[in-house]
Amino acid sequence: MRISVFGLGYVGAVSSACLAALGHEVIGVDVVEEKVRRMARGESPIIEPGIDTILKAAVASSKLRATGDVSAAVQESDVSMVCVGTPSLSSGGIDTRYLQRVFRQIGSAVRGRGGGFFAVMNRSTCLPAVHNSLMATLAETSGRTLGDQVGYVCHPEFLREGTAVADFFSPPKIIFGANDERSRGLGQELYPGIEAETFNVSVATAAMAKYADNCFHALKVTFGNEIGIICKELDIDSRELMRVFCRDRKLNISDKYLTPGNPFGGSCLPKDLRALLDLSRSSALSIPMHSGILESNRQQVERIAERILGKNGRQSVGLIGLSFKEGTDDVRESPVVTIAEYLLGKGIRVRIYDSHLAFANMTGSNKNFAVEAIPHLAELLSDDLNSVVRDSQIIVVNHRLTPEHWRRAPLRPEHATFDLTGVSELRSAANYEGLYW
């Protein structure tokens, strides 16, 4: 494949050299003449382990060359790959001037390129709205309809400085957010011999994948350091602790607890988090990330209640599942208990179905918590799912139940179904709304 790579910084230089090593014909493009001259000589414009040897071999084999001529690069390419920087503005947003300029230049060059399909793959990190703007710019300047004669792909990179070459040839994943099948097909030809799980998603999803990754990495660094602050105060070796923590691949380093859905609750997470925060306050230690967790969780519960109240004209709510986790009868600090309490305080009629909850069997702190929050809980509970559904205008689903339960449930088109947990059987309901999907 013939590929022009725009921007010869870290991502562009590594991508150019490595794509050429895979056998593609690559043209590196940059407005900085010194970068172009160095790459044309087989010298890396960046400091990155392993790139010098690959780059020299690519130039020597004529698989890689460099230019400042945008039009010539596009004319001699099948695909353009954009790796332009997106620096921060003082507001925290990104400066898209360089991206927009490059897309205008590429679009103009495509206009004069003649017939044939041409795809632009954007590796620059930017939010979905920016991608929408860039697609509009490409269509306008090229004079072509997106998906017809010109294609667009959001193709985020996962290259770490210092290990970028190794990451290129052994990526954690490959993501293509293409707006048409031909562009997606070109993406499949980019990495011969490289084995990595590949995801074909929407442009917006591909764009957010990069932000989700980087924000999570930042979160992990901060989490580790705040645990370190506490451990130092307690004279505990935090490196030893986190070594044990990271060996848990079932719950800690895994996909558990990372699916968007209900806020957390129960007898452990809120209690243990409060204990750690109390320790930090008594020791005059600042752990702001941990301090914000409970507040964020509280706001999520409040937001759910407000969304339920916002469903105008409906004054009766059926809560399907009251305990914080399905398969238990533990309602301690369950988000749905708080939601029920909130709705009742607003004069909403509430009925509750929970297959594992019988008021007569509740004991101890579990019962005390429930009755303190919902004094008339016994009157609101029902062991008949169908009765709760029939008598409610809004169905709030906190437990998944079984497909058979939902097949038999008397859901009507006028029901508003608000799903907090992601029940596939309910997605076809007339007035279905998922929490974050």
N, C-alpha and C positions, 0 to 999 in steps of 0.2 A: 504494500500500500504506500502511496505517496502522501506524506504528512508534513504540513507546515506548522511549526510550534511557535506561538507568539509569546514573547517574554522569556528571557534567558536568565532569570533568577534561579533560586533553589529548585522550584518545581519544574520550570521550563528546561533548565540545563540538564537536570537528571533525566527528565522525560525524553528529551532529544537524544541524549547519548544511549539510553537504555532501549528506546524504540529502534534506533539504528542497529543496536546489537542484536535485536530480534529479527533483523532482516528487512525492515522497512526503509524506504528512501525518505530521509528527513531533511527539512530545511528549517534552520533556526532563524527566527526573526526578532530583532530588537531595535529600539530607537537609539540605544547607546552604542555608538560606533566601536568603542573599545571592546565591549562584550562580543560584538560581531567579529571583529578582527581576531580576538583571542580564540574564539570557537573555530573560526575558519583555519587557524593554525594548529588546531588540535589541542589547545590549551583551555583548561576549565576556567570559566569566569567566576567560579565559586570554590570555596574550600569544602570538600566533602570526601570522606574516605571512599576509595575505590573508583571514583569517577574518572580520574586522569587516564588510567589504562584503557578503560572502555571508550572514552572520547577519542583518544589518539587512534585507536584501532578503527573506529567508525569513520573518522576523517580520512585515514589512510586508504580505506576500502571504498571511498567515495559514497558511502551510505549516508554521510552527514556533511552538510555544508551550511553556511550562514550568510544572511543578507539583511540589508535594511530596506529592501524594496518589497513593499507589501503586495503590490500588484503582481510582480513576477512570482512571488512565493505562492500566491493563490492560484495563478494560472498553471503552475506546475504541481499542483496538489489535488488530491481527491478529498482530503479532510484537513481542516484547520483545527489545531488544538490551542486554546487560549489559556495561558498560565500567567496572566498579568496580576500584579499585586493589588490588594484591596485594603489600603491602610485606613486606620481609624481617623474619624473627624473628632473635633473637640466635644461634640455631642455624644460620642460613643458609636455613632453610626459609621458606615464605611464610605470612603471616597470612591465613587464609581466613575470619575472623570476618565481615568485611563482605560477602563473597560469599555465605556461608551465610545471613546475615540477609536479603539481597536475594532470594535464591531462595526462602526461606520466605515472604517477603512476596508475591512473584509467584505462588507456588504457591497460597497462600491466596486471592489475588484471582482466580486462574483457577478455583478451586473454586466461587466465587460468580458466575462470569461467565456461566454457562448453557452451552448446547450449542455445537457448532462446534469446529473444530480450532484449536489455539493453539500457536505455536512460540516457544521461547526460544533466542536466539543469543548465545553467550557469547564476548565478545572479550577478556575478562580473561585474562592470562597465568597458567596454572597447569598442573601436571603431570597425566598421565592419571588417577592415583588420585583427585585432587581432582575432576576431571570426573565420575568414577564416583560420588563422594559427592554431587555437586550433582544428578546425574540422579536419584539415590535420594531426595534431599530434595524435588525437584520432583514426583516421582511421589507421594510420601507426602503432601505438603501439598496438592496439587491433587486428590488422590483419583482420579487418572486413570492409565491405563496408558500408559507411554511408547510412542510410535509409533502409538497409537490415537487418543486425543483431544488429546494433548499431545506435542510434539516437542522435541528438543534438538539443537542444532548447536554444535560448537566452530568458531568463525570467527575465527581469529587475525588481528590487525592488523599492518600493516607500515608504520606511520607514524612518521617521524622528527621529533622536535621541531625546529622551525625551517623544516621543509619539509613539514609534515603535510598541509596542504591540497593541495599539488602531488602528494604521494604518494597521497592519496585518489583523485584523478581520474586518476592515471597510476601505478597500483600495479605492483610487480614481478611479482606473481602474486595470485590470489585462491584461498583454500582454504576448503572447507566439509567439516567432519567431522560428517555428519548420521547420526542413528540410524534414520531412516525416509525414505521417498521424498517424502512431502508436504513435510517440512521442507526437503529438498534442492531441491524445486521452488520453494519460497518464496525460497530463496537465489538462484536464477537470475533472480528478478525485482528483485533489490536494486539492480543497477547498470546501468540502461539507458544505452546510449551509451558505456559504459566498456569499452575493449578491453584485456584482459589474459588470459594463460593461466589457466584455471580448473581446479582439481583437486578432485574429489570423492573423499574418502578416509574412513577410519575416524576416530572421535573421537580415539583415542589417537595416530594418525599426525598428525592436524591439530594436536594439542596439542604434540607433539614438534617439529613443523616450526618453530615459533616459537623454541624453545630451541636447536635446531640452528643457526638463523640467527644468533641473538644470540651464541652461544658462538663461532661461526666469525668473526663481526665482531670480537669481543674478541681472538681468536687472531691475526687479521690485524693489528690495531693493535699487539699485542705483538711479533709477528714483525717488522713494519716498524721498530719502535723498537729491537729487539735487533740487527737488521742495522745500524741507525744507530749503535749503540754501537760495533760493530766498525769500521765505516767511519770514524767520528770518530778512532779510535785509529790508523787507517792513513792518515789525511789524505785520505780519499775523500769526495766529495760524495754523501751517501746519497740525496738527492732525485734527483740525476741517475741514480744506479744504479737506483733503484726505478722511475723513469720508463721505463727500458729494460726492466726486469723486467715491468712491467704491460702493455707493448706486446705481449708474448707471449700471445696469446689461444688458442693451440693447446694449450699445456701448463700455463702458470702461472695465468692467469685463465680457467679452463675447468672442465669436469667431470672432467678427468683426475686420477687419484690420489685421488678422493673417494668411490669405491665401496667400501663395507665388504667386507673380504676378507682375504687373506693379509697378514701383516706384510711390511715391505720387506726387501730383501736386495740381493745383487749386488755388483759391484766399484766402484760409484760412490757411492751414497747413504750407506752406513755410513762409507766411507773419508773422504768429503768432510766429513761431519758431525763426525767425530772430529778432522779437521784444524782445523776452525773452533773446536772446543772446546779443543783444545790451544793455539791462538792466544790464546783468551780467558784460559786459566789462566796462560800465560806473561806476559800483559799485566795480570794481576790484574783482569780484567773479569768481571762477573757477567752471564751470560745464561741464567737458570734455565729459560726455556721450551725453548731448544735443548738444554740439559743433560738435560731430562727425556725427550726424544724417544727416545734409545737405550734408556733404561730401560723406557719404555712399550712399545717394540717387543719388548724381551727378554721382558717379562711376557706379551705376547700369544703369543709362541712357546711359552712355558712353559705357558700356559693351554691351548693346543691339545693339547700332549703329554699334559697331565693329563686332558683330556676323552677322549682316545683310551684312555688307561689305565683310565679309569673305566668303560669298557664291559665289565662283569663277564663272566667266563667265556670271553673271547676272547684267545687267545695268539698269533695270527698276523695280521700286518698287511701289506696290499699298498699300496705308495705309488705312485700314478699321477702321475709327473712329479717329478723331483728338482731340476732347474735352477730358478733363482729366477724365470725368465720363460719361458713356453712359446715354442718356436721357436728356442731357443738351447741350447747345451750348457754354459752358464756356471753352475757350482754354487757359486761363491765367495759365502760368507755367505748362502747360500740358507736360508731358515727351515726348509725340509723336511729339509735335511742335518742341522741341529741336532735336529729332531724324530726323525729316524732314529737318530742317535747316542744320544739319550735313551732311545728304546724298546729299542734293543739292550742298553743298560746295565741295563735292567730285566728282561732275559731274554726279551723278546718276539721271536718269529721274524719277520723282515722280508724282504719281496721287493719289488723296485723295477722299474717299467716306465717308461722314458723314451725316446720314439721318436727323439729327437735326440742321445741320449747313448750313446756306445760307448767302453768303458773303454780299448780299444786305441788310440783316436784322441785321448785326452786328453793334454794337454801342459802344461808350465810351471806357473805358479802355480795354475791351475785344477785340475790333477791333484794338485798338492801339497796344496791345501786339502782336496780330497775324501778323499785317502788318509789324511791326518792325522786327519780326523774319523771316517772309516769305513774302517779298514784293510782289510777284506775286501770292499770295494765290488764288485770284479769278480765275486765269487761271488754277490752279491745281485742284480745287474742281470740282467734278462731282456728279450729283444726280442719276447716273446710276451705281449701283454696278456691274452689269455684264460687262459693258464697262471697268470699272477699272480693273476687274479681267482679262479680255481678253487681255488688253494692258500691263499687268505686268508679269514679270518673277518671282518676289518674292511677296507674299501676306503677309503683316504684319497685324495681327488681333488684334486690340485694343478694339473693341466693340464686344459683343457676337452676336448681331442681333437676328434673330429668326431661328428656324430650317428650315422654309420655304425659307428664304433668301439663306441658304447654299445648300438646295436641288436644287435650281434653278441656283446657281452660276456656271459658265462654267469652273470649275477647271479641269485642264488637268494633266496627269501624270508628265509632265515636270515642272509644277509649284512647287516652293518651298514655303511651307506654314509655317510661323513663328507665333505661337500663343502666345500672351502675357497674355491672360485672361482665357484660359481653356475652349474651345468650344468642347463639346463631339462629335458633328457632324463632326468635322474636323479630328479626330484622325485616321480615316481610309484613309486619303489622302496619296497619294504615297510618297511624300516628306515632311511629316509633322514633325515639331519640336516644342516642347513645351518650354516655357521659363525656367522653373525649374522642369519639369516633363517629 
